[in-house]
Amino acid sequence: MPDALRLMVPMSALRLMVEPHLGGTYAQLLRLARAAEDAGWDALFRSDHLFHPAQPTPPALEAWTTLAGLARDTARIRLGTLVTPMTFRHPSVLAREVATVDEMSGGRVELGVGTGWFEVEHSTLGIPFPSMRERTDRLHEAVEVITRLWTGQPVSYQGTHYRLDGAVARPRPVQDPLPLIVGGHGGRRSTQLAARHATEYNTTSTDPAGAAQTFAAVRAACEAEGRDPATLRTTWMGTVLTGRDEAALRRRLDRYAEWTGGPDGAGDLRSRIEPTNVVGVYEEAAEKLRAYLDAGAQRVYARIWDLDDLDQISEISEELLPRAIR
């Protein structure tokens, strides 16, 4: 991203991402959402998972029910999923759920969609988990069904996996169009789907160079579909762990290790996650965040793990973002 453009990156480019399927209560999520809202964050997004194979199994609040509650208990912050697997719900049901939460929030909802990837989650809960090819086919059909249902007009659709006969889904979403996010890693079919239907393409689990390659593939897909690439936002999501000094950073790494670090502890964990995430004291972390902006990320979803550490909300927005865009 050119320096002149980076200087224009606003606070609205910063969004919060949480993984409450790893544990968390609604009260914790609400406190976090209100803290982010008060600090000027643009949005709170959450994962859409139903299960995590931890021992003991932590509570995992269902995504769209949670967002419905937050829709009523917040005033400004936008809400959404990264991402909702199309394996969990029939697209006709999902279209109605999202439109309902959009009305409840006064038009603050966004839908991120993906194929689904966590096979153990599906097998444990008895949810079918087809091949990757079939899941991708289903996702393409589902997005077609959802976006057509959101028009409020009768929809008849004959696909391989979904069939509708004069279906009508009302009320329509408050937003027109309701923002649709496609998640992926730059593959042909995900970028094609985004170029045809999405307002945003989000990638994760990649370093800045990989993000730049993904965003180039998105632009190429738009051009192949006859769409102006500037009309499809490119974004990155990853863990953000920072602190004013090494001691503060280590405390957050230790907490993160409780979820994902295992017995190797925070030291080895840091070396493993640094290449594809934003980790470091303020100046270090800001430099890494800047690298994703330079790679073409027009918006960053900062994933945090400790739902009770509200100080990190202000630190990321007040310490990291200004350093990254100056």
Backbone hydrogen bonds, N-H to C=O, Kabsch-Sander energy under -0.5 kcal/mol:
donor,donor_aa,acceptor,acceptor_aa,energy
6,R,2,P,-2.6
7,L,3,D,-2.0
8,M,5,L,-1.4
9,V,6,R,-1.8
13,A,10,P,-2.0
14,L,11,M,-2.1
15,R,13,A,-0.6
15,R,300,V,-2.8
16,L,43,A,-2.8
17,M,302,A,-2.3
18,V,45,F,-1.9
22,L,19,E,-2.0
23,G,20,P,-1.6
29,L,25,T,-2.0
30,L,26,Y,-2.7
31,R,27,A,-2.2
32,L,28,Q,-2.2
33,A,29,L,-2.8
34,R,30,L,-2.6
35,A,31,R,-2.1
36,A,32,L,-2.5
37,E,33,A,-2.4
38,D,34,R,-2.5
39,A,35,A,-1.7
40,G,37,E,-1.2
41,W,36,A,-2.5
42,D,11,M,-0.5
42,D,14,L,-1.7
43,A,14,L,-0.5
44,L,78,R,-2.8
45,F,16,L,-3.4
46,R,80,G,-1.9
47,S,18,V,-1.6
48,D,83,V,-0.7
54,A,52,H,-2.2
66,T,62,E,-1.9
67,L,63,A,-2.4
68,A,64,W,-1.7
69,G,65,T,-1.7
70,L,66,T,-2.4
71,A,67,L,-2.2
72,R,68,A,-1.1
72,R,69,G,-0.7
73,D,69,G,-1.6
74,T,70,L,-1.1
78,R,42,D,-2.3
79,L,108,R,-2.9
80,G,44,L,-1.3
81,T,110,E,-0.7
82,L,46,R,-1.8
84,T,112,G,-3.4
86,M,114,G,-1.8
88,F,85,P,-1.2
93,V,90,H,-0.8
94,L,90,H,-2.5
95,A,91,P,-2.6
96,R,92,S,-1.3
97,E,93,V,-2.5
98,V,94,L,-2.7
99,A,95,A,-2.0
100,T,96,R,-2.2
101,V,97,E,-2.3
102,D,98,V,-2.3
103,E,99,A,-2.0
104,M,100,T,-2.4
105,S,101,V,-1.8
106,G,102,D,-0.6
106,G,103,E,-1.0
107,G,102,D,-3.1
110,E,79,L,-2.1
111,L,179,P,-2.2
112,G,110,E,-0.6
113,V,181,I,-2.8
114,G,84,T,-1.8
119,E,117,W,-1.3
122,H,118,F,-1.5
123,S,119,E,-2.8
124,T,120,V,-2.6
125,L,121,E,-1.5
126,G,122,H,-0.8
127,I,122,H,-2.7
135,R,131,S,-2.7
136,T,132,M,-2.3
137,D,133,R,-2.4
138,R,134,E,-2.8
139,L,135,R,-2.1
140,H,136,T,-2.2
141,E,137,D,-2.3
142,A,138,R,-3.0
143,V,139,L,-2.4
144,E,140,H,-1.6
145,V,141,E,-2.4
146,I,142,A,-3.0
147,T,143,V,-2.5
148,R,144,E,-1.7
149,L,145,V,-2.5
150,W,146,I,-2.1
151,T,148,R,-1.3
152,G,149,L,-1.9
153,Q,148,R,-0.5
155,V,167,A,-2.6
157,Y,164,L,-2.1
159,G,157,Y,-0.5
159,G,162,Y,-2.4
164,L,157,Y,-2.4
167,A,155,V,-2.6
170,R,168,V,-0.6
176,D,177,P,-0.6
181,I,111,L,-3.2
182,V,200,E,-2.4
183,G,113,V,-1.9
184,G,202,N,-2.3
191,T,187,G,-2.3
192,Q,188,R,-1.9
193,L,189,R,-2.2
194,A,190,S,-2.2
195,A,191,T,-2.5
196,R,192,Q,-1.6
197,H,193,L,-2.1
198,A,194,A,-1.6
199,T,180,L,-2.8
200,E,180,L,-1.4
201,Y,233,R,-3.0
202,N,182,V,-2.4
203,T,235,T,-2.0
205,S,237,M,-0.6
211,A,207,D,-2.5
212,A,208,P,-2.4
213,Q,209,A,-1.9
214,T,210,G,-2.3
215,F,211,A,-2.7
216,A,212,A,-1.9
217,A,213,Q,-1.9
218,V,214,T,-1.9
219,R,215,F,-2.2
220,A,216,A,-2.2
221,A,217,A,-2.2
222,C,218,V,-2.2
223,E,219,R,-2.2
224,A,220,A,-2.3
225,E,221,A,-1.5
226,G,223,E,-1.1
227,R,222,C,-3.3
231,T,228,D,-2.4
232,L,229,P,-1.6
233,R,199,T,-2.0
233,R,231,T,-0.6
235,T,201,Y,-2.7
236,W,299,R,-2.0
237,M,203,T,-2.1
238,G,301,Y,-2.1
240,V,303,R,-2.3
241,L,239,T,-0.5
241,L,278,V,-2.6
243,G,280,G,-0.6
249,L,245,D,-2.3
250,R,246,E,-2.6
251,R,247,A,-1.8
252,R,248,A,-1.5
253,L,249,L,-2.4
254,D,250,R,-2.7
255,R,251,R,-1.7
256,Y,252,R,-2.4
257,A,253,L,-2.5
258,E,254,D,-0.9
258,E,255,R,-0.6
259,W,255,R,-0.6
259,W,256,Y,-1.3
260,T,256,Y,-2.2
261,G,256,Y,-0.6
261,G,257,A,-0.7
262,G,257,A,-1.2
264,D,261,G,-0.8
265,G,262,G,-1.1
268,D,264,D,-0.7
269,L,265,G,-1.6
270,R,266,A,-2.4
271,S,267,G,-1.3
272,R,268,D,-1.6
273,I,269,L,-2.2
274,E,270,R,-2.1
276,T,273,I,-0.9
277,N,274,E,-1.3
278,V,239,T,-2.7
279,V,277,N,-0.7
280,G,241,L,-2.0
282,Y,243,G,-1.2
285,A,281,V,-3.1
286,A,282,Y,-2.6
287,E,283,E,-1.9
288,K,284,E,-1.9
289,L,285,A,-2.5
290,R,286,A,-2.6
291,A,287,E,-1.5
292,Y,288,K,-1.2
293,L,289,L,-1.8
294,D,290,R,-2.7
295,A,291,A,-1.4
296,G,292,Y,-0.5
296,G,293,L,-1.2
297,A,292,Y,-2.3
298,Q,234,T,-3.6
298,Q,296,G,-0.6
299,R,234,T,-0.6
300,V,13,A,-3.3
301,Y,236,W,-2.7
302,A,15,R,-3.2
302,A,300,V,-0.8
303,R,238,G,-3.1
303,R,301,Y,-0.8
304,I,17,M,-2.4
307,L,305,W,-1.0
309,D,306,D,-1.2
310,L,308,D,-1.6
312,Q,309,D,-0.9
313,I,310,L,-1.1
314,S,310,L,-0.8
315,E,311,D,-2.1
316,I,312,Q,-2.4
317,S,313,I,-1.7
318,E,314,S,-2.9
319,E,315,E,-2.3
320,L,315,E,-1.4
321,L,316,I,-2.3
323,R,319,E,-0.8
324,A,320,L,-2.4
325,I,321,L,-1.8
326,R,322,P,-0.8
